[in-house]
Amino acid sequence: MIVMNKTAILCVDDENIILESLIEQLKKYFGDGFLYEIAENAEEGMEIIEELIKDGIKNIIIVTDWLMPGTKGDEFLINVHKKYPSVVNILLTGQANEDAINRARKNADLFAVIQKPWSEEDLYNIIKSGLKKNG
């Protein structure tokens, strides 16, 4: 099914409780205005992004954890940015080191970093700002 002019918010984290919490908070604030997707690792996240692009979804915001098995969040965002430079990249972390954050800023056009535990207000404001970035 092709949905035109929709925005997707993709949350990527290896902890299911974090994914459920993020989606619940985002839906509570933004309602049905967006498509909400979740992935438990970077590979699954990339597959979802490719599907969204194929389905005509132009605006995508990623909120990804940094510390995940396999590909770390900064590497994931760098890979996404190389293929899809218009995707808005947000790193959600309690453990990312400064080198990883700087690498993502330099190579993935990192939009924002949200520290765990996050406040709902910070999450909403950063997502709203990210939406404005692509117009």
N, C-alpha and C positions, 0 to 999 in steps of 0.2 A: 504494500500500500504506500503510495507516495503522498506525503503531507508537505505542502508548499508553505513557505514563509513561517516555518516553525523554528523554534530554538530548542536545542537539546542541551540538557545538563547531564554530563557523564561523571559519575562518582566512581573512583577506583581505589580500592583498599582491600587488603587481604583479610581484614576483620569484618565479618558480617554485621556485627552489632554497630560498627561505625557506619557502614553503608545504610543500614536501616534507619539509624538516627539522622543522618544527613538527608535522606529522601523524605522522611517524615517532616523534618523542619522545613525543607524547601517547599514541599507541597502545602504545608500549613500557611506559609507566607505567600507563595506565588500562585497557588491553586493549580488549575488545569491549563495555565498559559504556556506550559513547556512540556516537552517530552523528557521524561526522567529515565536514565539508563544507569545500570550498575555493572561493574566488572570487578572480579576478585584478583586480577593481575594485569600487568601491562599488555601481554599478548591478547587477552580477551578484550581489553580496552581498545586496542588498535583494530581488532575485528569489528567491534561495534562502530567505531568512527568510520571505517570504510563502508559499512552498511548504511549509516546515516547519510554520508556523502552520496552514495549510490541512489538513495531514496530522495535526494534533492534537498536535504537539510543543509542549509548554508551556515547557520549560526550555531556553533558548538562551544560550550564552555566545559572544560575539564577541571574537576577538583580531585587531585590525586594525592595519595599518601606517598611519602618518600621511602620509608623502610618497608619493602615488600620482598618476598622471596623471588629470586630470578632478577628481573630488571628493576632497578631502583627508579623512584619517581622522576628524578632529574633526567635520567637516561631516556625514560619513556617520553617525557615532554620534549626532549631534543629530537627524538625520532618522529614524533607527531609534527613538530614544527617544520622539519625538513620536507615532509610530504604535504602538510596542510597548514601553511603559515598564518591563515586567518583564524585558526582555533585559538580561543582565549585559554591560557594555561594558568592554573592556580595550584600551588603546592600546599597541602595540608599536612602538618607534621609536628611531632613533638621531639623528633630526633635528628632531623637533617643537620648536617654540619654546614658551616659557612661556605666551604669549598663547593659543596653540592648546590647550594642556593645560588652562589655566584656563577657557577657553570650553567645553571638553568636560566639565569638572567641574561647571560651573554649569548647562549646558543639556542635558547628556546623562547625568547621574548617573554620570559616569565612575567605575568601580570601582577601576581600578589602571592604572599606567603601568609597562611593562616596557621597560627600555633594551636596545637592540641594542649589542653582542652580548649575548644573555641567557644566564643559567645555567639548566640544566634544572631544578634544584631550585627556583629562583624561579618558573619557569613552572608547575611542578606545584603549589606552595604557593598561588600566586595563583588558579589554576583551582579547587583544592579550596576555598579561601575563597569564591570566587564561587559555587560550588555551594551552599554553606551560606546564602548571601544569600537565595536564593529557596526555601530550605527543604528 
